[in-house]
Amino acid sequence: MDAKRNQNPVKQRVYLNYRIINSDFRKLLHKPHIAMSFQAYLDNVQTKTGKSPDALKELATEKGFLENGILKPEVKAGQVIQWLKEEFDLGHGHSMAIFAYFKGKTS
């Protein structure tokens, strides 16, 4: 450590900044991640699209993904994700939450 103290001031600041950044990064790695609840995903979808999950279900029925409120067996997640991304600019996670909702997941 004495060798580090005897460096010129610029090198010493760079070294100290590196230690601070490295320390902060290690703290971030060890923080527990807070998972978003299923309901939070649905709420965010409504905020982003202006449509409730039930309204999206009605639109999906019109698109032919659902029949009598039930997801058709031949419909794959990728089809629903692509539709939601193109029509509503939703990301993968939010689209998967809607797909799960279509499959009957409620919580």
C-alpha positions in Angstrom: 0.0 0.0 0.0 2.9 2.4 0.7 4.0 2.1 -3.0 0.5 3.2 -4.0 0.7 6.3 -1.7 4.0 7.4 -3.2 2.7 7.5 -6.8 2.0 10.7 -8.5 -1.4 12.2 -7.7 -3.0 11.4 -11.1 -2.1 7.7 -10.9 -3.2 7.6 -7.3 -6.7 9.1 -8.1 -7.0 6.5 -11.0 -6.2 3.7 -8.6 -8.6 5.0 -5.9 -11.4 5.4 -8.5 -10.8 1.9 -9.7 -11.1 0.6 -6.2 -14.3 2.5 -5.6 -15.9 1.4 -8.8 -14.8 -2.2 -8.3 -16.1 -2.2 -4.8 -19.5 -0.8 -5.9 -19.7 -3.4 -8.7 -19.1 -6.2 -6.2 -21.8 -4.8 -4.0 -24.3 -4.8 -6.9 -23.4 -8.4 -7.7 -24.3 -9.5 -4.2 -27.6 -7.6 -3.9 -30.6 -9.8 -4.0 -32.7 -9.2 -7.1 -36.3 -8.3 -6.5 -38.5 -10.3 -8.8 -41.5 -8.6 -10.4 -44.8 -10.2 -9.5 -47.1 -11.6 -12.2 -49.6 -8.9 -11.3 -46.9 -6.2 -11.7 -46.2 -7.4 -15.2 -49.9 -7.2 -16.1 -50.2 -3.7 -14.6 -47.2 -2.6 -16.6 -48.6 -4.0 -19.8 -51.8 -2.0 -19.2 -49.8 1.1 -18.5 -47.7 0.6 -21.7 -50.5 -0.4 -24.0 -53.6 1.3 -22.5 -55.3 -2.0 -22.7 -56.3 -4.4 -19.9 -55.3 -8.0 -20.1 -59.0 -8.8 -20.8 -59.0 -6.3 -23.7 -55.9 -8.0 -25.1 -57.6 -11.3 -24.7 -60.5 -10.0 -26.8 -58.1 -8.8 -29.5 -56.3 -12.1 -29.4 -59.6 -13.8 -30.0 -60.2 -11.6 -33.0 -56.7 -12.5 -34.3 -57.6 -16.2 -34.0 -55.3 -17.1 -31.1 -58.1 -17.9 -28.7 -61.4 -19.6 -29.0 -64.1 -19.2 -26.3 -61.5 -17.6 -24.1 -59.1 -20.5 -24.3 -55.8 -20.5 -26.1 -55.9 -22.7 -29.2 -53.5 -25.7 -28.9 -51.7 -24.9 -32.2 -50.9 -21.4 -31.1 -47.2 -21.0 -30.0 -45.8 -18.4 -27.6 -43.7 -17.0 -30.4 -46.7 -16.1 -32.5 -48.3 -14.2 -29.6 -45.0 -12.5 -28.7 -44.5 -11.4 -32.3 -48.0 -9.9 -32.4 -47.6 -8.1 -29.1 -44.2 -6.7 -30.1 -45.4 -5.5 -33.5 -48.8 -4.1 -32.4 -47.9 -2.8 -28.9 -44.1 -2.6 -28.8 -44.0 -5.0 -25.7 -40.8 -6.7 -24.7 -40.4 -10.5 -24.3 -41.1 -10.6 -20.6 -44.3 -8.6 -20.7 -45.4 -10.6 -23.8 -44.8 -13.9 -22.0 -46.8 -12.6 -19.1 -49.8 -12.0 -21.4 -49.2 -15.4 -23.0 -49.4 -17.0 -19.6 -52.5 -15.0 -18.9 -54.0 -16.4 -22.1 -53.1 -19.9 -20.9 -55.0 -19.3 -17.6 -52.4 -18.1 -15.2 -53.9 -15.6 -12.7 -51.1 -15.1 -10.1 
